[in-house]
């Protein structure tokens, strides 16, 4: 009988060829429909408890992939017509929401100028001026947060300012006027706001903290030894992030402080989403109308699930479903990973001398019953010790046991990496190792760090790249 520990050592030597062409952007443009709606597109979700004390849960939900820093004059922002969402389930028996947070945005409209006065109007930041389109004094946009628990919605943040885009030094001097004179970490921290009832929130543009060789993997996994210089395809791009600090005492079933040690009862299932109104009406001379029920258009829990596991035919359907339905609707994708079949078809396993029994296990699990080792990993069965958890539900959620320090796949911390420019674990490498090698040998893409250092405190993701000097254009000759 095949045992996964017998995988050949050749896999370790040639590990880079294993990365599948659809698997290596945590959730950037991963499905046909959401690729046309970037402002609602989840890119990454990070969640972890305060190391040591476990007193707070931190959730970072990022949206809008591959934002070009110099992409004005309408710089990227959150969409006022999207409901951004953070969902938290609790315990091992249900993926229903124990609590959820809805985040809505409101963009400040410019002061209108009567057409008879346009010719003589000299102001910089009213409705006719190009400079108003580029940059206005914060808050250009505000956000509000609702906490929904036991069917009751409570507004816990009311019209807090959103951090503005990082445009350049003249904008800083004339419009933003930060205390230091530049758009720095201290300036970004001024947009942290308290939430009523405890905790804090922040929203705005940041560096996209994911790192991966996009150019190589999207050329049908062309990242073999011939890829002499792997390139971080996300380097220099921004995203828009929502950061929540939530006291863990508010997330336990009894409302008390967490109990130290692993337990199913204190394990959360965290995921983020975006929803739009069911009906939109475009109007010629008035604002567009949006009404009807909210319809989920994007979601993300674990990195790479929709990217790497879910088939193209079901990716849009997946984005519009809930994790609690994953077992019913999508179980074959979890248990019989398509990317292993892809690797076999293009000859990777044959090239590396992997025997047929090993490949069969990697495709279908012990006795063809499915890859339950994947389910055990994402449900923390043996984390931090054998049989530490016995979670019964299966779904695309990021599990976080509040009673122990977080470390992927128990949460996904942005703090605690081996270096300041690394998150706690290279999630691409970890998940590819689990899916493609049953966790026995390391598998990676040779892009091992971010292009900026992460922060040890809110908002954790690095400063957004500046449009003036850090865009992707080339110096003119």
PyMOL commands that set and color helices and strands:
alter all, ss='L'
color gray80, all
select helices_A, chain A and resi 4-6+10-13+15-18+34-36+38-40+115-120+130-134+169-176+185-189+214-217+248-250+305-309+312-319+323-335+338-345+348-351+356-364+366-368+372-378+427-437+467-470
alter helices_A, ss='H'
color red, helices_A
select strands_A, chain A and resi 42-49+56-68+82-90+99-107+141-149+152-161+193-194+200-207+237-247+267-281+289-300+398-401
alter strands_A, ss='S'
color yellow, strands_A
deselect
rebuild
show_as cartoon
